[in-house]
Amino acid sequence: MIRSRRTLMTLAVALAASVAGVGFVAAQADPAHGGAPASVKVMEWNACGNNSACKYYEDPDGLVATMRWHMLNHGRAADAAIFEETCGSFAKKLEHDLESHTGKGWDVRFAPIKLKRTSDPSTSPAKKCVRDRGQYGTMIALPDENTWWDTKYLPSPDGKEWRVAMCATVPSWNVKLCNAHFTSPGEDPDGKFRPQQVKAYQDFVAPSRFQVLFGGDLNLASPVESGNASGGVNPLYDSFVECAQKDASAPRSGPGTYYQTNPHDNAHTSKIDYLFTDRGVTHGCGTPGGTVESSDHRPIWMTADLKG
């Protein structure tokens, strides 16, 4: 982190013509907020960093560079990002890469996924990435003014991956940013644990004195896609607005994020990645216009007005 560079910033105002999703004109920095931005752009991406089927399995430095590239391109650069399927050794590399390309200070926080072999996360072993790349888990990248962050291990099946949620705050934005990666269908074939994870994650995120921006790879299809009118991710839609919705009354769906075919085809994707914020917040949503070859997921991003 570059501690001499703090949080005063001017944010670029542009959207690439190739961006798909809800339209949004990003706001300039607002003097009434003491120089804090009037809006922030947050990206969500499952980077597929420990999967032999993905492009950068043998090239972790290439993956870190791609994570940074997606953050800083697609129109306006992201002000923060949440990532899943990452390795602990990626965190400092991404932090330094972002700082060298932006001239700003960053913090990249990492939370390990454990293997649930005891009743206490502190005594359960962490899942490891291949080739000595550290522990396997999730990350949040945000400005280096961040000092508070925390984790919560979610209800997960015994003997399987103990999934984790993490949150961190950006005081000048008055934002609490959170990330989670829910259990895969293969480890939860009866769908017993993911609804419990929805509730535990929501309880970890809110209520909060901060505006919340949260999401992740929740491994649950959107209500419209799944036909599930009450379970699944519906409790999150009941209390918040999702990136792809114009407002809380809009359909509970959005562009697909998980590729269902190989070669990748944006027309054959399922929405299992999400970004939510408080209801009533003016926001926009985007996804890459072209196919993404570096992961089996597409990034999504939300540009949200700050409530001050």
C-alpha positions in Angstrom: 0.0 0.0 0.0 1.1 3.6 -0.7 0.4 5.2 2.6 1.4 8.7 1.3 -1.5 8.5 -1.1 -4.9 8.7 0.6 -8.4 9.0 -0.6 -8.7 12.3 -2.5 -9.3 11.3 -6.0 -11.0 12.4 -9.3 -12.8 9.5 -11.0 -12.9 9.1 -14.7 -16.3 9.5 -16.3 -16.7 7.1 -19.3 -18.5 4.0 -20.3 -17.2 1.8 -23.1 -19.6 1.3 -26.1 -19.2 -2.4 -25.7 -20.5 -2.5 -22.2 -23.7 -4.5 -21.9 -26.3 -3.8 -19.2 -28.2 -1.0 -17.5 -27.1 2.5 -18.7 -25.5 4.9 -16.3 -23.7 8.3 -16.4 -21.1 8.3 -13.7 -21.0 11.3 -11.4 -18.0 13.6 -10.9 -16.3 14.0 -7.5 -18.6 16.1 -5.3 -17.1 19.0 -3.4 -20.0 18.7 -0.9 -18.6 15.4 0.2 -15.1 16.8 1.0 -13.6 15.6 -2.3 -15.0 12.0 -2.0 -16.5 10.7 -5.2 -20.2 11.0 -5.8 -20.2 7.5 -7.1 -18.0 4.4 -7.1 -17.5 1.5 -9.5 -17.2 -2.0 -8.0 -16.3 -5.1 -10.0 -17.1 -8.7 -9.1 -15.3 -11.6 -10.7 -14.6 -15.3 -10.1 -11.1 -15.3 -11.5 -10.8 -19.1 -11.7 -7.3 -19.0 -10.2 -6.9 -22.6 -9.1 -8.7 -24.6 -11.8 -6.7 -26.6 -14.4 -9.4 -26.0 -16.9 -8.8 -22.2 -16.9 -6.3 -20.2 -19.0 -3.9 -19.0 -16.4 -3.6 -22.1 -14.2 0.1 -22.3 -15.2 0.6 -18.5 -15.2 -0.5 -16.8 -11.9 1.3 -13.6 -12.8 -0.7 -13.5 -16.0 -3.9 -14.0 -14.1 -3.0 -11.1 -11.6 -2.4 -8.9 -14.6 -5.7 -9.9 -16.1 -7.5 -9.1 -12.8 -5.9 -5.7 -12.8 -6.8 -5.2 -16.5 -10.4 -5.9 -16.0 -10.5 -3.5 -13.0 -8.9 -0.6 -15.0 -10.6 -1.0 -18.3 -14.2 -1.4 -19.5 -14.8 2.3 -19.5 -14.4 4.0 -16.1 -11.8 2.2 -13.9 -13.1 0.3 -10.9 -12.6 1.9 -7.5 -12.8 -1.5 -5.8 -13.3 -5.1 -6.6 -14.2 -8.5 -5.1 -12.8 -11.7 -6.4 -13.3 -15.4 -5.9 -11.2 -18.5 -6.6 -7.9 -16.7 -5.8 -4.7 -17.7 -4.0 -3.2 -15.9 -1.0 0.0 -15.1 -3.0 -2.0 -13.1 -5.5 -3.0 -10.4 -2.9 0.2 -8.5 -2.6 1.0 -8.9 -6.3 -2.4 -7.4 -7.3 -1.9 -4.6 -4.7 1.5 -3.7 -6.1 0.3 -4.0 -9.7 -2.7 -1.7 -9.1 -0.5 0.8 -7.4 2.1 0.9 -10.2 -0.7 1.4 -12.8 -2.8 3.9 -10.9 -0.3 5.8 -8.7 -2.8 5.3 -5.8 -2.6 3.3 -2.6 -4.5 0.0 -2.5 -5.2 -2.7 0.1 -6.0 -6.2 -1.1 -7.5 -8.3 1.6 -7.6 -12.1 1.4 -9.8 -14.6 3.3 -9.0 -18.3 3.2 -11.6 -21.0 2.6 -11.1 -23.8 5.1 -11.7 -27.5 5.0 -14.5 -28.2 7.6 -12.9 -31.0 9.7 -13.6 -29.4 13.1 -16.3 -27.2 14.6 -14.0 -24.2 14.8 -12.5 -22.4 11.7 -9.4 -21.6 13.7 -8.6 -25.3 14.1 -9.6 -26.4 10.6 -7.0 -26.5 7.9 -7.1 -24.0 5.0 -7.6 -25.3 1.5 -4.3 -24.8 -0.4 -3.8 -23.7 -4.0 -1.5 -25.7 -6.2 2.2 -25.0 -6.7 2.8 -23.3 -3.4 0.6 -20.3 -4.3 -0.7 -20.1 -0.8 -4.2 -20.6 0.6 -7.3 -20.7 -1.6 -10.0 -18.2 -1.0 -11.5 -14.8 -1.8 -10.2 -11.2 -2.0 -11.3 -7.6 -1.8 -9.3 -4.8 -3.5 -10.1 -1.3 -2.1 -8.4 2.0 -1.3 -5.6 1.8 1.3 -7.5 4.0 3.8 -9.2 0.8 4.7 -8.3 -0.4 8.3 -11.3 -2.4 9.4 -12.1 -5.8 7.8 -13.6 -9.0 9.2 -14.6 -12.5 8.1 -17.4 -14.9 8.9 -17.4 -18.6 8.1 -20.7 -19.7 6.7 -22.8 -22.9 7.3 -21.1 -25.5 5.2 -21.2 -29.3 4.9 -18.8 -31.3 7.1 -15.7 -32.5 5.5 -16.1 -30.1 2.5 -15.0 -26.5 1.8 -15.9 -24.2 4.7 -17.1 -21.1 2.8 -16.3 -17.7 4.1 -17.7 -14.1 3.8 -15.5 -11.1 4.2 -16.3 -7.4 4.6 -14.1 -4.2 4.7 -15.0 -0.5 4.9 -13.9 2.6 3.1 -14.7 5.4 5.6 -14.5 8.4 3.1 -17.2 6.7 1.0 -19.2 5.5 4.1 -19.3 2.1 2.4 -19.1 -1.4 3.7 -17.9 -3.7 0.8 -18.4 -7.5 1.2 -17.7 -10.7 -0.7 -18.6 -14.3 -0.5 -18.3 -17.5 -2.5 -21.0 -20.0 -1.6 -20.8 -23.8 -1.7 -20.8 -25.4 -5.2 -23.8 -27.6 -6.2 -21.5 -30.6 -6.2 -20.8 -30.2 -2.5 -24.5 -29.2 -1.7 -26.5 -31.4 -4.1 -29.7 -31.2 -2.0 -29.5 -27.4 -1.7 -29.4 -27.6 2.1 -26.5 -25.2 2.8 -26.7 -22.4 0.3 -30.0 -21.0 1.7 -28.4 -21.0 5.1 -25.4 -19.2 3.6 -27.7 -16.5 2.1 -29.1 -15.8 5.6 -25.7 -15.9 7.4 -24.2 -13.6 4.7 -27.1 -11.1 4.9 -26.8 -11.0 8.7 -23.1 -10.3 8.3 -23.6 -7.5 5.8 -26.6 -5.7 7.4 -27.9 -3.8 9.2 -25.0 -1.4 8.9 -24.4 2.3 9.6 -22.6 2.2 6.2 -24.0 2.0 2.7 -23.5 -1.6 1.7 -22.1 -2.9 -1.6 -21.8 -6.7 -1.6 -22.0 -9.8 -3.7 -19.9 -12.6 -5.0 -20.2 -16.0 -6.7 -23.3 -17.3 -4.8 -23.7 -20.5 -6.8 -27.4 -19.9 -7.1 -29.2 -19.0 -10.3 -31.3 -15.9 -10.5 -35.0 -16.2 -9.4 -36.2 -15.7 -13.0 -33.8 -18.3 -14.4 -34.4 -20.8 -11.6 -38.1 -20.3 -11.3 -37.7 -20.0 -7.6 -40.1 -17.4 -6.3 -39.2 -17.4 -2.7 -36.0 -19.3 -1.9 -32.5 -19.1 -3.3 -31.2 -15.5 -3.5 -34.7 -14.0 -3.1 -34.1 -12.9 0.5 -31.3 -10.6 -0.8 -33.6 -9.2 -3.5 -36.2 -8.7 -0.9 -34.0 -6.3 1.0 -31.6 -4.8 -1.6 -31.4 -3.9 -5.3 -29.2 -6.0 -7.6 -26.8 -4.6 -10.1 -28.9 -5.6 -13.2 -32.2 -4.2 -11.8 -33.2 -0.6 -12.6 -35.0 -0.6 -9.3 -36.2 -3.0 -6.7 -39.4 -3.7 -8.7 -37.6 -4.8 -11.8 -37.3 -8.5 -12.7 -34.9 -10.5 -10.6 -32.5 -11.5 -13.4 -29.6 -10.2 -15.4 -27.0 -11.1 -17.9 -25.4 -14.5 -17.4 -22.1 -14.7 -15.7 -21.1 -18.4 -15.7 -20.2 -20.0 -19.0 -22.1 -23.2 -19.7 -20.3 -24.2 -22.9 -16.7 -24.5 -24.1 -15.9 -22.6 -26.3 -17.4 -19.8 -24.3 -20.5 -18.2 -25.6 -22.1 -15.2 -23.9 -25.5 -16.5 -25.1 -25.1 -19.7 -23.0 -24.4 -18.4 -19.5 -26.1 -18.6 -16.2 -26.4 -15.7 -13.7 -24.8 -16.9 -10.4 -22.6 -13.8 -9.7 -24.2 -10.8 -8.0 -23.7 -7.3 -6.8 -26.2 -5.7 -4.4 -26.6 -2.3 -2.8 -29.2 -0.5 -0.7 -32.6 0.1 -2.2 -33.1 3.5 -3.7 -29.5 4.0 -4.7 -29.0 5.2 -8.2 -26.8 2.7 -10.0 -25.8 1.1 -13.2 -24.5 -2.3 -14.3 -22.2 -3.7 -16.9 -20.6 -6.8 -18.3 -17.9 -7.2 -21.0 -19.3 -7.1 -24.5 -17.0 -9.8 -25.8 -16.4 -13.3 -24.5 -14.0 -13.8 -21.6 -11.5 -16.6 -22.1 -9.4 -16.2 -18.9 -12.1 -17.6 -16.6 -15.3 -19.6 -16.7 -17.0 -16.5 -15.3 -17.6 -13.1 -16.8 -16.9 -10.0 -14.6 -19.8 -7.7 -13.7 -19.6 -4.2 -12.3 -21.9 -1.8 -10.5 -21.5 2.0 -10.6 -23.4 3.3 -7.6 -24.1 6.7 -6.2 -22.8 7.3 -2.7 -25.4 8.2 -0.1 -23.0 10.4 1.8 
